[in-house]
């Protein structure tokens, strides 16, 4: 018998012995999955599971992330970046040098300047200047770092959202949440490691904003719905009781494991885990979504008027509950900020819906002692122009300078980083590109962004591609 035949014989013998043990000892494959696979310790082939908690490159500052993605592009000039000179020159044409080589998406670059619509005032002991429409975020000014010099490559919503979330304008790249799960695994036993909550309308970039790209689908974000079953088809259909459902999953697991033994496709392992996780979600998800156990004080803190009504406020509270249950990455999408017209009313209404719950999430995590090892992110895909669009009350897309804020472990507090010119047109101090932001987020999670890679089609890919520098001044 040659070496190849010997190896095949040994593999078949090991396989038969394993199957005999499972059968004769009355331990079904589905039962094993319930006890071991879903604990996150083992995958379908008996190896360490893809979601088992892992050690990063170096000691992390944070263990989890919640990303409040304000899709549609909030106007930094109405919210975070006061410009007195812009207000003084309202209605005038921009200086010619300012627009040299500039191309806008929808407006004539020679449109008149538009001053900010709201007043700003210093907030907190740090004196951070914030808009009058953000009183609650103003109350946590001493806990956040505000970046006023963000930059991105894209100028339209879908590619800019995808770039902000995946580091590329191209479809098919893994999202930040997926890279996080790939690198760290999950601490949750009965919930997905990466959960997505959506309010208002769906995002322009769609599922690419939270997909796993070329990573195994185990690492993709799982959308939870606001009404009905949190996940489609989570409830058993009529005529199917719990025992029948478990037997069905056991049978499917058997078949999938036979296929896994034969072809070794890791996607089969992901499929097995999906079925088993769905079974656990039937208990954990309804409990998660039921806010009846939350006190009136907590509901009022977030501004939740009706615990059963879908809203950004409810999603912020759900995000805290998910983080408490070991979910590694929670992303909230709220696409309402595309104010090409009716800017004043639009920003005021949107701020009214998001200001209180955004601040409440930070306050609640801090109260629970979780903020010190959690990263909270608030921001959109780009900003808005200092020039007017849509008559006299609108702004176009702007990727040269916009604002986001973060709070949590490993970050300085009460800090404003970066500066824009007198019109809010260009970042003139400490510009922060999307790649720099992502490199810094991965650093807080304990990763060297150049070393967190996945080999695909003959090349090692990473979230930051071949770019990205740490934003050192914001690190504690």
Secondary structure as GFF3:
##gff-version 3
##sequence-region A 1 476
A	DSSP	alpha_helix	3	24	.	.	.	ID=ss1
A	DSSP	alpha_helix	29	35	.	.	.	ID=ss2
A	DSSP	three_ten_helix	37	39	.	.	.	ID=ss3
A	DSSP	beta_strand	64	69	.	.	.	ID=ss4
A	DSSP	alpha_helix	76	79	.	.	.	ID=ss5
A	DSSP	alpha_helix	84	88	.	.	.	ID=ss6
A	DSSP	three_ten_helix	96	99	.	.	.	ID=ss7
A	DSSP	beta_strand	120	123	.	.	.	ID=ss8
A	DSSP	beta_strand	128	131	.	.	.	ID=ss9
A	DSSP	alpha_helix	135	139	.	.	.	ID=ss10
A	DSSP	three_ten_helix	141	143	.	.	.	ID=ss11
A	DSSP	beta_strand	144	151	.	.	.	ID=ss12
A	DSSP	alpha_helix	157	166	.	.	.	ID=ss13
A	DSSP	alpha_helix	176	184	.	.	.	ID=ss14
A	DSSP	beta_strand	194	200	.	.	.	ID=ss15
A	DSSP	three_ten_helix	206	209	.	.	.	ID=ss16
A	DSSP	three_ten_helix	217	219	.	.	.	ID=ss17
A	DSSP	beta_strand	222	224	.	.	.	ID=ss18
A	DSSP	alpha_helix	242	263	.	.	.	ID=ss19
A	DSSP	alpha_helix	266	289	.	.	.	ID=ss20
A	DSSP	three_ten_helix	291	293	.	.	.	ID=ss21
A	DSSP	alpha_helix	296	302	.	.	.	ID=ss22
A	DSSP	alpha_helix	312	324	.	.	.	ID=ss23
A	DSSP	beta_strand	329	335	.	.	.	ID=ss24
A	DSSP	alpha_helix	343	367	.	.	.	ID=ss25
A	DSSP	three_ten_helix	371	373	.	.	.	ID=ss26
A	DSSP	beta_strand	374	379	.	.	.	ID=ss27
A	DSSP	beta_strand	383	388	.	.	.	ID=ss28
A	DSSP	beta_strand	395	398	.	.	.	ID=ss29
A	DSSP	beta_strand	402	408	.	.	.	ID=ss30
A	DSSP	beta_strand	415	417	.	.	.	ID=ss31
A	DSSP	beta_strand	419	420	.	.	.	ID=ss32
A	DSSP	beta_strand	427	429	.	.	.	ID=ss33
A	DSSP	beta_strand	432	433	.	.	.	ID=ss34
A	DSSP	alpha_helix	434	444	.	.	.	ID=ss35
A	DSSP	beta_strand	454	456	.	.	.	ID=ss36
A	DSSP	beta_strand	459	461	.	.	.	ID=ss37
A	DSSP	three_ten_helix	472	474	.	.	.	ID=ss38
###
